[in-house]
Amino acid sequence: MSLRNKKHPQLERLLQKARPVTLDQSSKVLILSDLHMGNGGRRDEFRRNAELVRTMLGSYYLPEKYSLVLNGDVEELFKFPLESIGEEWGDFYDLFLKFKHNGFFWKTYGNHDAELLEEKEYRLASSMVESVKFHYGDETILLLHGHQASVLLWETYPIVSRSVVLFLRYVAKPAGIRNFSTAYNSRRRFAIEKSIYEFSNQFKIVSIIGHTHRPLFESLSKVDFLNFRIEELCRAYPSADSEKRRAIEQKIAALKVELATCYKRGKKIGLRSGLYNNLTIPSVFNSGCAIGKRGITALEIEGSKIRLVYWYNGKQSRKFTSDRDNSPKELGSTGFSRIVLNEDSLDYVFSRLHLLA
């Protein structure tokens, strides 16, 4: 594919140079990003969900024959040296590598773990790439961390990253100052999503990112999705019979409660809309992160389906309400549960993409 313009040269280069992987109806892939593994201390954000990640990988995805892509910022090298991370979480590297036996294991790098390119003895070095390109029939799904969409982050990375590392390790960390990250800046993360959205629509591909820590499904944030579903149900109401109307009324009431909860949380979840034009095109997905306070989000591809899932400790999670069949399913007697937040057909996603982009 030739470069079409110079608006997104870095993203175009990633598309051209991405590691190719062919998917078929038997493919099963887990996409997880932003683990931010540290040294196991109180400033290690991964520690909160480490046992959940270990359990879901080892007791669900590995035996279910999923392949694995870790989509950047797996290690938190801004705050911790690699040696201390390996000492604390070395068993995770063994677990990650086991997914090669299921098909493949790839790890893209983000802005927090790009230093690993210089680590010749890094245990996952043979699996590390800048981007991955899934071929689904004639369609393309590009996996990249997402920081490459920021000109500031990319072009100034060698200088800025060293300054950030020094500040976070030796000033912010001892003082207990929170990490300064795109994930906590609604304006920046919206700009990055918008840039990748424009690029994906131009090339008529689907992009799967991390980086912003905000789950996206078909370019919709949770707030956008709830509004979208309420509108769909309102449109279905006039032609429904009395029994279906009662069901629709109950669904809308539940969705309104969940939407109100989102607005109540306000800036904590970044309420800025994921709608980048009048008609949303399903070209950007985001797996979210593995350091959520109540659990973690991830993306799954199984055959022709793509889904956004949420894993959590059943005693800690807030309730999810939807008209979809998304009842939580506990993983054995582990206490951890998985719930499908959204699911769609890849064929539908690409059809809509080609018709609307």
C-alpha positions as CSV (number, residue, x, y, z in Angstrom):
1,M,0.0,0.0,0.0
2,S,1.5,3.3,-1.0
3,L,1.5,6.3,1.2
4,R,-1.6,8.4,0.3
5,N,-0.7,11.6,2.0
6,K,1.6,13.0,4.7
7,K,-1.0,13.6,7.4
8,H,-0.4,10.4,9.3
9,P,3.1,9.3,8.1
10,Q,4.0,7.4,11.2
11,L,0.7,5.5,11.3
12,E,1.1,4.7,7.6
13,R,4.6,3.4,8.2
14,L,3.3,1.1,11.0
15,L,0.6,-0.3,8.6
16,Q,3.2,-1.0,6.0
17,K,5.8,-2.6,8.3
18,A,3.4,-4.5,10.6
19,R,4.0,-8.1,11.4
20,P,1.4,-10.0,9.3
21,V,-0.9,-12.7,10.9
22,T,-3.7,-14.5,9.1
23,L,-6.9,-15.1,10.9
24,D,-9.6,-17.7,10.0
25,Q,-12.8,-19.1,11.5
26,S,-10.8,-21.2,13.9
27,S,-8.7,-18.2,15.3
28,K,-9.0,-17.2,18.9
29,V,-7.1,-14.1,20.0
30,L,-6.9,-12.2,23.3
31,I,-5.7,-8.6,23.1
32,L,-4.6,-7.0,26.4
33,S,-2.7,-3.8,26.9
34,D,-1.4,-1.4,29.6
35,L,-0.4,-3.8,32.4
36,H,2.2,-1.3,33.7
37,M,4.0,-4.0,35.6
38,G,6.2,-2.5,38.4
39,N,8.3,-3.9,41.3
40,G,5.4,-5.2,43.4
41,G,5.5,-2.2,45.8
42,R,2.7,0.1,46.8
43,R,3.4,2.3,43.7
44,D,3.0,-0.6,41.4
45,E,-0.4,-0.2,39.8
46,F,-0.3,-3.7,38.3
47,R,-0.2,-5.3,41.8
48,R,-3.9,-4.7,42.3
49,N,-5.0,-7.0,39.5
50,A,-2.0,-9.3,39.2
51,E,-3.7,-12.4,40.5
52,L,-6.7,-11.7,38.3
53,V,-4.5,-11.5,35.2
54,R,-2.5,-14.6,36.2
55,T,-5.7,-16.6,36.7
56,M,-7.6,-15.5,33.6
57,L,-4.5,-16.2,31.4
58,G,-3.6,-19.5,32.9
59,S,-7.0,-20.9,33.7
60,Y,-9.2,-19.6,30.9
61,Y,-7.4,-18.2,27.8
62,L,-4.5,-20.7,27.7
63,P,-6.7,-23.9,28.0
64,E,-9.2,-22.3,25.7
65,K,-6.5,-22.2,23.0
66,Y,-6.3,-18.4,22.6
67,S,-3.3,-16.7,21.0
68,L,-2.1,-13.6,22.8
69,V,-1.2,-10.0,21.8
70,L,0.1,-7.7,24.5
71,N,-0.5,-4.3,23.0
72,G,2.1,-2.1,24.7
73,D,3.0,-0.6,28.0
74,V,3.4,-4.0,29.6
75,E,6.3,-2.9,31.8
76,E,6.3,0.4,33.6
77,L,9.9,1.5,32.8
78,F,9.2,5.2,33.5
79,K,9.0,4.4,37.2
80,F,10.9,1.1,37.7
81,P,14.0,-0.6,36.3
82,L,13.5,-3.7,34.3
83,E,15.5,-5.9,36.7
84,S,13.1,-5.1,39.6
85,I,10.1,-5.9,37.4
86,G,11.5,-9.2,36.3
87,E,12.3,-10.2,39.9
88,E,8.7,-9.5,41.0
89,W,6.7,-10.8,37.9
90,G,9.1,-13.2,36.2
91,D,6.5,-16.0,36.3
92,F,4.3,-13.8,34.0
93,Y,7.0,-14.0,31.2
94,D,6.8,-17.8,31.3
95,L,3.0,-17.6,31.1
96,F,3.0,-15.2,28.2
97,L,5.4,-17.4,26.2
98,K,3.2,-20.4,26.6
99,F,0.7,-18.8,24.3
100,K,3.0,-19.5,21.3
101,H,1.9,-23.1,21.6
102,N,-1.7,-22.0,20.9
103,G,-0.8,-20.2,17.7
104,F,1.2,-17.0,18.4
105,F,2.3,-14.5,21.0
106,W,3.3,-11.0,20.0
107,K,4.1,-7.9,22.2
108,T,4.0,-4.4,20.7
109,Y,5.7,-1.7,22.6
110,G,4.3,1.5,24.0
111,N,5.8,4.7,25.2
112,H,6.3,3.3,28.7
113,D,8.3,0.1,27.6
114,A,10.0,1.2,24.4
115,E,13.4,1.2,26.2
116,L,13.2,-2.6,25.9
117,L,14.4,-2.3,22.3
118,E,17.8,-1.7,23.7
119,E,17.7,-4.7,26.1
120,K,19.3,-7.6,24.3
121,E,18.7,-10.0,27.2
122,Y,15.0,-9.1,27.5
123,R,13.0,-12.4,27.8
124,L,10.3,-11.4,25.4
125,A,12.6,-9.9,22.8
126,S,11.9,-12.5,20.1
127,S,8.1,-11.6,20.4
128,M,8.4,-7.8,20.4
129,V,7.3,-5.9,17.4
130,E,6.1,-2.3,16.7
131,S,2.8,-3.3,15.2
132,V,0.8,-6.4,14.1
133,K,-1.4,-6.7,11.1
134,F,-4.3,-9.2,11.1
135,H,-5.5,-10.3,7.7
136,Y,-9.1,-11.3,8.0
137,G,-10.0,-12.4,4.5
138,D,-9.4,-9.3,2.3
139,E,-9.7,-7.0,5.4
140,T,-7.0,-5.6,7.7
141,I,-6.9,-5.1,11.4
142,L,-3.9,-3.1,12.7
143,L,-2.8,-3.5,16.2
144,L,-0.6,-0.7,17.6
145,H,-0.2,0.8,21.1
146,G,-1.4,4.2,20.0
147,H,1.2,6.7,21.2
148,Q,2.5,6.9,17.7
149,A,-0.4,9.1,16.8
150,S,1.0,11.9,19.0
151,V,3.6,13.9,17.1
152,L,4.9,15.2,20.5
153,L,5.3,11.8,22.0
154,W,6.9,10.3,18.8
155,E,9.3,13.0,17.6
156,T,10.6,14.0,21.0
157,Y,10.5,10.6,22.6
158,P,14.3,10.0,23.1
159,I,14.7,13.3,25.0
160,V,11.3,13.5,26.7
161,S,11.3,9.8,27.9
162,R,14.6,10.2,29.7
163,S,13.4,13.3,31.4
164,V,10.2,11.7,32.4
165,V,12.0,8.6,33.7
166,L,14.2,10.7,35.9
167,F,11.3,12.8,37.2
168,L,9.0,9.8,38.0
169,R,11.6,7.6,39.5
170,Y,13.5,10.1,41.7
171,V,10.9,12.9,42.3
172,A,7.3,11.8,41.8
173,K,7.6,8.2,43.0
174,P,9.2,9.1,46.4
175,A,6.8,12.0,46.9
176,G,3.7,9.9,45.9
177,I,2.8,12.1,42.9
178,R,0.5,10.4,40.4
179,N,2.0,9.5,37.0
180,F,1.5,12.2,34.4
181,S,0.0,10.2,31.5
182,T,-2.2,10.6,28.5
183,A,-4.6,8.2,30.2
184,Y,-5.4,10.9,32.7
185,N,-5.8,13.7,30.2
186,S,-9.2,13.7,28.5
187,R,-8.2,16.2,25.8
188,R,-5.0,14.4,24.8
189,R,-6.6,11.0,24.6
190,F,-9.4,12.3,22.5
191,A,-6.9,13.9,20.1
192,I,-5.0,10.6,19.8
193,E,-8.2,8.6,19.2
194,K,-9.4,11.1,16.6
195,S,-6.1,10.9,14.7
196,I,-6.2,7.1,14.6
197,Y,-9.9,7.3,13.7
198,E,-9.2,9.5,10.7
199,F,-6.3,7.4,9.6
200,S,-8.3,4.1,9.9
201,N,-11.2,5.5,7.9
202,Q,-8.9,6.8,5.2
203,F,-7.4,3.4,4.7
204,K,-10.6,1.5,5.4
205,I,-9.0,-0.6,8.1
206,V,-9.8,-1.4,11.7
207,S,-7.3,-0.2,14.3
208,I,-7.0,-1.7,17.8
209,I,-5.1,0.4,20.3
210,G,-4.3,0.8,24.0
211,H,-2.5,3.8,25.5
212,T,-5.5,5.9,26.6
213,H,-6.8,3.3,29.0
214,R,-10.3,4.0,27.7
215,P,-12.2,1.0,26.3
216,L,-13.7,1.7,22.9
217,F,-15.9,-0.6,20.8
218,E,-16.7,0.3,17.2
219,S,-15.3,3.8,18.0
220,L,-17.9,4.3,20.8
221,S,-17.0,5.0,24.4
222,K,-19.3,3.6,27.1
223,V,-21.2,6.9,27.3
224,D,-21.7,6.9,23.5
225,F,-22.7,3.3,23.5
226,L,-25.4,3.8,26.2
227,N,-26.8,6.7,24.4
228,F,-26.8,4.8,21.1
229,R,-28.6,1.8,22.7
230,I,-31.3,4.0,24.3
231,E,-31.9,5.6,21.0
232,E,-32.2,2.2,19.3
233,L,-34.7,1.1,21.9
234,C,-36.8,4.3,21.6
235,R,-37.0,3.7,17.8
236,A,-38.2,0.1,18.3
237,Y,-40.8,1.0,20.9
238,P,-43.7,2.4,18.6
239,S,-43.9,-0.8,16.6
240,A,-43.6,-3.2,19.5
241,D,-46.5,-5.1,21.1
242,S,-47.4,-4.6,24.7
243,E,-45.2,-7.3,26.1
244,K,-42.2,-6.1,24.2
245,R,-42.9,-2.5,25.2
246,R,-42.7,-3.4,28.8
247,A,-39.4,-5.1,28.2
248,I,-38.1,-2.1,26.3
249,E,-39.2,0.2,29.2
250,Q,-37.3,-1.9,31.7
251,K,-34.2,-1.9,29.5
252,I,-34.3,1.8,29.0
253,A,-34.7,2.5,32.7
254,A,-31.7,0.3,33.5
255,L,-29.6,1.9,30.8
256,K,-30.5,5.4,32.1
257,V,-29.3,4.5,35.6
258,E,-26.0,3.3,34.2
259,L,-25.7,6.4,32.0
260,A,-26.4,8.6,35.1
261,T,-23.6,6.8,36.9
262,C,-21.2,7.6,34.1
263,Y,-22.0,11.3,34.2
264,K,-21.8,11.3,38.0
265,R,-18.2,10.0,37.7
266,G,-17.5,12.9,35.3
267,K,-14.0,13.6,34.4
268,K,-12.7,10.5,36.2
269,I,-13.7,8.5,33.2
270,G,-13.2,11.2,30.5
271,L,-16.7,12.0,29.3
272,R,-15.6,13.6,26.1
273,S,-17.5,11.9,23.4
274,G,-16.0,9.2,21.1
275,L,-18.1,10.6,18.2
276,Y,-15.7,12.3,15.8
277,N,-18.3,13.1,13.1
278,N,-22.1,12.9,12.7
279,L,-22.1,9.2,11.8
280,T,-19.8,7.0,13.8
281,I,-17.7,4.6,11.7
282,P,-16.6,1.4,13.6
283,S,-12.9,1.7,12.8
284,V,-11.3,2.0,16.2
285,F,-11.3,-0.4,19.1
286,N,-9.4,0.0,22.4
287,S,-8.8,-2.9,24.9
288,G,-8.7,-0.5,27.8
289,C,-6.2,-1.4,30.5
290,A,-5.3,-4.0,33.2
291,I,-5.0,-1.6,36.1
292,G,-8.6,-0.6,36.7
293,K,-9.7,-0.3,40.3
294,R,-12.5,-2.8,39.9
295,G,-11.1,-5.1,37.2
296,I,-9.7,-5.2,33.7
297,T,-11.0,-4.9,30.2
298,A,-9.8,-6.8,27.1
299,L,-10.7,-7.5,23.5
300,E,-11.3,-11.0,22.1
301,I,-11.5,-12.1,18.5
302,E,-13.1,-15.5,18.0
303,G,-13.6,-16.6,14.4
304,S,-15.8,-13.9,12.9
305,K,-16.7,-12.2,16.2
306,I,-15.0,-9.4,18.1
307,R,-16.0,-8.6,21.7
308,L,-15.1,-6.4,24.6
309,V,-15.0,-8.2,27.9
310,Y,-14.6,-7.3,31.5
311,W,-12.9,-9.4,34.2
312,Y,-13.4,-8.7,37.9
313,N,-13.5,-9.9,41.4
314,G,-17.2,-10.6,41.9
315,K,-17.1,-9.0,45.4
316,Q,-15.8,-5.7,44.1
317,S,-17.3,-5.0,40.7
318,R,-20.2,-2.6,40.0
319,K,-23.1,-4.1,38.2
320,F,-23.4,-4.0,34.5
321,T,-26.8,-3.6,33.0
322,S,-27.7,-4.3,29.4
323,D,-30.3,-5.9,27.2
324,R,-27.6,-8.2,25.9
325,D,-27.0,-11.7,27.2
326,N,-24.1,-10.6,29.3
327,S,-24.6,-12.3,32.7
328,P,-21.3,-12.7,34.5
329,K,-19.8,-16.1,34.4
330,E,-17.5,-17.1,37.2
331,L,-14.3,-18.9,36.4
332,G,-14.6,-22.1,38.4
333,S,-14.3,-21.3,42.1
334,T,-11.7,-18.6,41.6
335,G,-14.0,-15.8,42.6
336,F,-13.1,-14.0,39.3
337,S,-15.8,-13.4,36.7
338,R,-16.0,-12.6,33.0
339,I,-18.7,-10.6,31.4
340,V,-19.2,-9.7,27.7
341,L,-19.8,-5.9,27.5
342,N,-20.3,-5.8,23.7
343,E,-20.0,-8.2,20.8
344,D,-20.4,-7.9,17.0
345,S,-19.6,-9.6,13.7
346,L,-16.4,-8.5,12.0
347,D,-18.2,-8.8,8.7
348,Y,-20.7,-6.3,9.9
349,V,-17.9,-4.0,11.2
350,F,-16.1,-4.0,7.8
351,S,-19.3,-3.7,5.8
352,R,-20.3,-0.6,7.8
353,L,-16.7,0.7,7.5
354,H,-16.7,0.4,3.7
355,L,-20.1,1.9,3.3
356,L,-19.6,4.9,5.6
357,A,-15.9,5.8,5.4
